[in-house]
Amino acid sequence: MASRPPLVIGLMSGTSLDGIDAALVDFSQTLPQTLATFWQPYAPEVRRQALLLQGTQHNEIHLAAVLANALARSYTEAVGHLLGKAGVDASQVAAIGCHGQTIRHQPAVGYSVQLNNPALLAELTGIAVVADFRSRDIAAGGQGAPLVPAFHAAVFGDAQRHRVILNIGGIANLTNLKPGEAAGGFDCGPGNLLMDAWIERHKELPYDESGQWAATGQILPDLLDNLLANSFFAANPPKSCGREEFNLSWLERWLSGSEKPEDVQATLLELTARSASAAIARWCGSPDEVYVCGGGARNLGLMARLQHHAANSCRVASTDFLGQGADWVEAIAFAWLAWRTLNNEPGNLARVTGARGPRILGAIYPR
């Protein structure tokens, strides 16, 4: 494996359905070094089709295949911009680790679907592609998610400080990094997806920048209690979730229709903060530090509520302070997972996903 260049591109398009995070990562040193990053928004039609395919549609096999091809072309465009920004030729890159776009996550019945056409992506870029990371873990009895805790453990662990890494994308997941103990982690509930969907409906905005709209509202205690009563929050790990559990239809069951939209937004922000903080308190004890990555790290209102709910001595901050940009951690993680696959090393943490043991993840599509 030493003949391979130690450069890998990670591509992440998550539950938020906002676009593609791309990172070019150098694995020649002990810790991965990010050389360049690029973000490409989804075309409106791509996002619309991805949202439609979250549920049952007429002719959905055809629609999914067409969308997978469109995604591969979008990924190719993002890769081109990233390489141009870095001044790196495709021939210098060992592989692309591409997560794909999740449209269904049903580990209880043995599958999780991330749309992608990795063969087309390899053909268009001239770079080997590692894809379909979740299937092997599910085949081994796991949830297939979250997969990022293995990366968090590799780059964020500290011999003295008890840290929790809280990844707030569309869905939120956490990784418990306590000195002297094996890393643990699980999905802890909705991250940004409900807030994003609600503001898009009422303001035609893709997200609530810095939580400004939520700050104009009041938390609705009864609504919050009803939302927090969802059985997912009380379930024991390992566990994972997606839009199947948390969506606007689920939210609307608890709305009378008389609520002010900004009050619902404030309550949804508090739902994310409270559910994540409760999960940390229950399963992680009293960490010294909580570091947040994903889009939620840029929501100042959410960060303030996380700090409010944290133990008095616990610091809540962005992973920027650990040298890994909060916006890019997941893309870097899938580059890391691809590098593990190329070197025949496992990428999952069985304690996190519930798999029968460590597994080499993903399928390789040669250049």
C-alpha positions in Angstrom: 0.0 0.0 0.0 3.0 2.3 0.4 3.0 3.0 -3.4 -0.3 4.8 -3.1 -0.1 8.6 -2.8 -1.4 9.5 0.7 -4.0 12.0 -0.6 -7.7 11.2 -0.3 -10.8 13.3 -1.1 -13.7 13.0 1.3 -17.2 13.9 0.0 -20.1 14.3 2.4 -23.7 15.1 1.6 -25.7 14.7 4.8 -29.2 14.7 6.1 -29.5 18.4 5.9 -29.6 18.1 2.1 -27.9 21.4 1.6 -25.0 20.4 -0.6 -21.6 18.7 -0.9 -18.7 19.1 1.6 -15.4 18.2 -0.1 -12.0 17.9 1.6 -8.6 17.0 0.3 -6.7 15.2 3.1 -3.0 14.2 3.3 -2.4 11.0 5.3 1.4 11.0 5.2 1.7 12.1 8.8 0.3 10.7 12.1 -2.7 13.0 12.1 -4.5 13.8 8.8 -3.7 17.2 7.3 -6.4 19.0 5.4 -5.0 20.6 2.3 -8.1 22.2 0.8 -11.9 22.3 1.2 -14.8 23.2 -1.0 -18.6 23.4 -0.6 -21.0 23.1 -3.4 -24.7 23.7 -2.9 -27.2 21.2 -4.4 -29.1 22.4 -7.5 -32.7 23.0 -6.5 -34.0 20.0 -8.5 -31.4 17.6 -7.0 -32.5 18.7 -3.5 -36.2 18.4 -4.4 -35.8 14.9 -5.7 -33.7 13.8 -2.7 -36.4 15.1 -0.4 -39.2 13.3 -2.4 -37.3 10.0 -2.2 -37.3 10.2 1.6 -40.8 8.7 1.2 -42.5 6.3 -1.2 -42.8 7.6 -4.8 -44.3 6.3 -8.0 -41.5 4.9 -10.2 -39.0 5.4 -7.4 -36.5 2.9 -8.7 -36.1 4.9 -11.9 -36.1 8.2 -10.0 -33.4 7.0 -7.6 -31.2 5.8 -10.4 -31.5 9.1 -12.3 -30.8 11.0 -9.1 -27.7 8.8 -8.3 -26.3 9.8 -11.7 -27.0 13.5 -11.1 -25.3 13.2 -7.8 -22.2 11.6 -9.3 -22.0 14.5 -11.8 -22.3 17.0 -8.9 -19.7 15.2 -6.9 -17.4 15.2 -10.0 -17.9 19.0 -10.3 -17.1 19.5 -6.6 -13.9 17.3 -7.0 -12.8 19.4 -9.9 -13.2 22.7 -8.0 -11.4 21.2 -5.0 -8.4 19.9 -7.0 -8.2 23.2 -8.8 -8.2 25.1 -5.5 -5.4 22.9 -4.2 -3.4 22.8 -7.4 -3.4 19.0 -7.3 -3.8 16.7 -10.3 -6.3 13.8 -10.1 -3.4 11.4 -10.7 -2.0 12.4 -7.4 -5.1 11.3 -5.4 -5.4 7.7 -4.1 -9.2 7.7 -3.8 -12.4 9.5 -3.2 -14.3 8.5 -0.1 -17.9 9.3 -1.0 -20.7 8.9 1.6 -23.5 9.4 -0.9 -26.9 10.9 -0.1 -29.0 9.0 2.4 -32.6 8.6 1.4 -33.6 5.7 3.7 -32.0 4.4 6.9 -33.6 1.2 8.1 -31.0 -0.9 9.9 -33.7 -2.7 11.8 -34.7 -4.5 8.6 -31.1 -4.7 7.3 -30.5 -1.8 5.0 -29.4 1.9 4.6 -29.5 3.5 1.2 -27.0 6.2 0.2 -27.6 7.3 -3.4 -24.5 7.5 -5.5 -23.1 6.0 -8.7 -19.5 5.3 -7.7 -18.7 3.7 -11.0 -19.7 6.8 -12.9 -17.9 9.0 -10.3 -14.7 6.9 -10.9 -15.1 7.1 -14.6 -15.7 10.9 -14.7 -12.9 11.8 -12.3 -10.3 9.2 -13.1 -9.9 8.6 -9.4 -10.7 5.4 -7.5 -13.9 5.6 -5.4 -14.6 4.0 -2.0 -18.4 4.0 -1.4 -21.2 2.2 0.4 -19.6 2.4 3.8 -22.6 1.4 5.9 -23.7 -1.9 4.4 -20.9 -4.1 5.8 -21.5 -2.9 9.4 -25.3 -3.6 9.0 -24.5 -7.0 7.5 -22.5 -7.7 10.7 -25.6 -6.8 12.8 -24.8 -3.2 13.4 -26.7 0.0 12.8 -24.4 1.2 10.1 -24.2 4.5 12.0 -22.8 6.6 13.3 -19.4 5.9 11.6 -17.6 9.1 12.5 -16.8 8.2 16.2 -13.9 6.0 15.0 -12.4 9.1 13.3 -13.2 11.3 16.3 -11.4 8.8 18.6 -8.3 8.8 16.3 -7.9 12.6 16.1 -9.7 14.2 19.1 -8.8 11.9 22.0 -6.8 13.3 24.9 -4.9 11.4 27.6 -6.0 13.8 30.3 -9.2 15.5 29.3 -12.6 13.8 29.1 -14.1 15.0 25.8 -17.4 14.6 24.0 -17.5 15.3 20.3 -21.0 16.4 19.3 -21.6 16.3 15.5 -24.7 18.4 14.7 -25.7 18.0 11.1 -29.3 17.2 10.1 -29.1 14.4 12.7 -26.9 14.8 15.8 -24.5 12.2 17.0 -22.0 12.1 19.8 -18.7 10.4 20.6 -17.6 9.9 24.2 -13.8 10.1 24.6 -13.0 9.3 28.2 -9.3 8.6 29.1 -8.7 5.0 29.9 -12.0 3.8 28.3 -13.0 2.6 24.8 -14.7 5.3 22.7 -18.4 5.1 22.6 -21.1 7.0 20.6 -24.5 7.0 19.1 -27.1 9.2 17.3 -28.8 11.3 19.9 -31.6 12.8 17.9 -32.5 15.7 15.5 -29.8 18.2 14.8 -30.6 20.9 12.3 -33.1 19.1 10.1 -36.3 20.2 11.9 -35.2 23.8 12.3 -34.1 23.9 8.7 -37.4 22.5 7.4 -39.5 24.8 9.6 -37.7 28.0 8.6 -37.9 26.9 4.9 -41.6 26.5 5.2 -42.2 29.9 6.9 -39.4 32.1 5.7 -38.2 30.4 2.5 -34.7 30.3 3.9 -32.5 27.2 3.9 -31.5 27.6 7.6 -31.8 29.9 10.6 -28.5 31.8 10.5 -26.9 31.9 14.0 -30.4 31.0 15.4 -31.5 34.6 14.9 -35.2 33.7 14.1 -35.4 31.3 17.0 -34.1 34.1 19.3 -37.2 36.1 18.5 -39.5 33.3 19.8 -40.3 31.7 23.2 -39.9 28.1 24.1 -43.2 26.3 24.3 -42.9 24.0 27.3 -45.8 21.6 26.5 -44.7 21.2 22.9 -41.1 20.6 24.0 -42.2 17.9 26.5 -44.3 16.1 23.9 -41.3 16.1 21.5 -38.9 14.9 24.1 -41.3 12.0 25.0 -40.4 10.3 21.7 -39.2 6.8 22.6 -35.9 7.2 20.6 -34.5 9.6 23.3 -34.9 7.0 26.1 -33.7 4.0 24.0 -30.4 2.5 25.0 -27.4 2.7 22.5 -26.4 1.4 20.1 -29.0 3.5 18.1 -29.3 5.6 15.0 -32.0 7.7 13.4 -32.9 9.8 10.4 -35.8 11.5 8.7 -37.9 8.4 9.2 -38.2 9.3 12.9 -37.8 13.1 12.9 -39.7 15.1 10.2 -42.3 17.8 9.8 -45.2 15.3 9.8 -44.0 14.0 13.2 -43.8 17.6 14.5 -47.2 18.5 13.2 -48.8 15.8 15.3 -48.1 18.0 18.3 -49.1 21.3 16.9 -52.5 22.9 17.4 -52.0 25.4 14.6 -52.2 28.4 16.9 -48.5 28.5 17.7 -46.4 31.4 16.5 -43.9 30.1 14.0 -41.0 31.7 15.8 -42.0 30.0 19.0 -41.9 26.7 17.3 -38.5 27.5 16.0 -37.3 28.4 19.4 -38.7 25.1 20.7 -37.0 23.1 18.0 -33.7 24.7 18.8 -34.2 23.8 22.5 -35.2 20.2 21.4 -31.8 19.7 19.8 -29.9 21.3 22.8 -31.9 19.4 25.4 -31.8 16.0 23.8 -28.1 16.2 23.1 -27.3 17.5 26.6 -29.5 14.8 28.2 -27.7 12.1 26.2 -24.3 13.4 27.3 -25.4 13.6 30.9 -26.9 10.1 30.9 -24.3 8.2 28.8 -21.1 10.2 29.1 -21.2 11.4 32.7 -19.5 14.7 33.3 -17.1 15.5 30.5 -14.5 18.3 30.8 -15.1 19.5 27.3 -17.8 19.3 24.6 -16.6 20.1 21.1 -19.2 20.7 18.4 -18.8 20.1 14.7 -21.2 20.3 11.7 -23.5 23.1 10.8 -24.9 23.3 14.4 -21.5 24.7 15.5 -22.3 27.9 13.6 -25.7 28.4 15.3 -24.8 30.7 18.1 -28.2 30.3 19.8 -27.8 26.6 19.8 -24.3 26.8 21.2 -25.4 29.0 24.0 -28.2 26.6 25.0 -25.7 23.7 24.9 -23.5 25.6 27.3 -26.5 26.5 29.4 -27.3 22.8 29.9 -23.7 21.6 30.4 -22.2 20.9 33.8 -20.8 24.1 35.4 -17.1 23.2 34.7 -17.7 21.9 31.1 -16.5 24.0 28.2 -18.7 23.9 25.0 -16.8 25.0 21.9 -16.3 24.3 18.2 -13.8 21.7 17.0 -12.1 24.7 15.3 -10.3 25.0 18.6 -8.8 21.5 18.1 -7.5 22.3 14.7 -10.3 20.6 12.7 -12.7 23.0 11.0 -16.2 22.3 12.3 -17.7 22.6 8.8 -15.4 19.9 7.4 -15.1 17.2 10.0 -17.5 14.7 8.4 -15.9 15.1 4.9 -12.4 14.6 6.5 -13.8 11.6 8.3 -15.0 9.9 5.1 -11.6 10.5 3.6 -10.1 8.8 6.6 -12.5 5.9 6.3 -11.6 5.5 2.7 -7.9 5.5 3.6 -8.6 2.8 6.1 -10.4 0.7 3.5 -7.6 1.1 1.0 -5.2 -0.2 3.7 -7.4 -3.1 4.7 -8.1 -1.6 8.1 -11.5 -1.6 9.9 -13.5 1.6 10.0 -16.3 0.9 12.4 -16.4 0.8 16.2 -18.5 -2.2 17.1 -19.3 -0.7 20.5 -20.9 2.2 18.7 -22.8 0.5 15.9 -23.6 -2.8 17.6 -21.9 -4.8 14.9 -20.4 -8.2 15.8 -16.9 -6.8 15.5 -14.6 -4.5 13.5 -15.1 -4.6 9.8 -13.4 -3.2 6.7 -16.0 -0.8 5.3 -16.9 0.2 1.8 -16.6 -1.1 -1.8 -13.7 0.0 -4.0 -14.3 1.2 -7.6 -10.9 1.4 -9.3 -9.9 4.4 -11.3 
